[in-house]
Amino acid sequence: MASKKRERIKYLVTLREAEEGGYTVEVPALPGCISEGDSYEEALANIRDAITAYLAELGDELNPRARVIITEVEVDVPAPPVHA
């Protein structure tokens, strides 16, 4: 029996420095797919594992080519409140 050829897909991830140290990393294209790591490298390794688990959980519902649009928006930052 022939096995299915695995496809490789790149996902955009966001990393944020955590207040307690390390990084929190998320995948915008996969809602709820989040991980963390003590270092940049560890955070990326952990999110790779999280993505693999996320995709495995989707099973037959997996649509890795679903369209996701990531863009920038600009907003005015509110001034801090003035306390009298």
C-alpha positions in Angstrom: 0.0 0.0 0.0 1.4 3.4 -1.0 1.5 6.1 1.6 0.3 9.6 1.0 3.0 12.1 0.2 3.3 14.7 2.9 3.0 18.3 1.9 5.1 21.0 3.6 3.4 24.3 4.3 4.8 27.5 5.8 2.8 29.4 8.4 3.3 32.9 9.6 3.8 33.1 13.3 3.9 36.0 15.8 6.3 36.0 18.7 5.9 38.3 21.7 8.3 38.7 24.6 6.5 37.5 27.7 6.6 39.7 30.8 8.0 36.7 32.9 10.6 36.1 30.2 10.7 33.9 27.1 8.3 34.2 24.2 4.6 33.5 23.5 4.0 32.4 19.9 0.8 32.2 17.9 -0.3 31.2 14.4 -2.9 33.7 13.0 -4.0 31.2 10.4 -4.8 28.6 13.0 -7.1 30.1 15.7 -6.1 28.9 19.2 -2.8 27.5 18.1 -0.4 29.0 20.7 2.7 28.0 22.5 5.7 29.4 24.3 9.3 28.9 25.0 12.1 30.2 27.2 14.1 31.2 24.1 13.3 32.2 20.5 14.5 28.9 19.3 12.6 26.9 21.9 9.4 28.9 21.1 9.7 28.1 17.4 10.3 24.4 18.1 7.3 24.3 20.4 5.0 26.0 17.9 6.1 23.5 15.2 4.9 20.8 17.5 1.7 22.7 18.3 1.0 23.2 14.6 1.5 19.5 13.9 -0.9 18.5 16.7 -3.4 21.1 15.6 -3.4 19.9 12.0 -3.6 16.2 13.1 -6.7 17.1 15.3 -8.4 18.6 12.2 -8.1 15.3 10.3 -10.5 15.2 7.4 -11.5 18.9 8.0 -8.0 20.0 7.2 -7.9 22.7 4.5 -4.2 23.9 4.6 -4.8 26.2 1.7 -7.7 28.1 3.2 -7.2 31.8 2.4 -5.9 33.9 5.3 -5.2 37.6 4.8 -2.7 39.2 7.2 -2.3 43.0 6.9 -1.5 46.0 9.0 -3.9 48.6 10.3 -3.0 52.0 11.8 -4.8 53.4 14.8 -4.4 56.4 17.0 -3.2 55.5 20.5 -5.4 57.1 23.2 -3.7 59.5 25.5 -3.4 58.2 29.1 -6.1 59.5 31.4 -5.3 62.7 33.3 -5.8 62.3 37.1 -6.6 65.5 39.0 
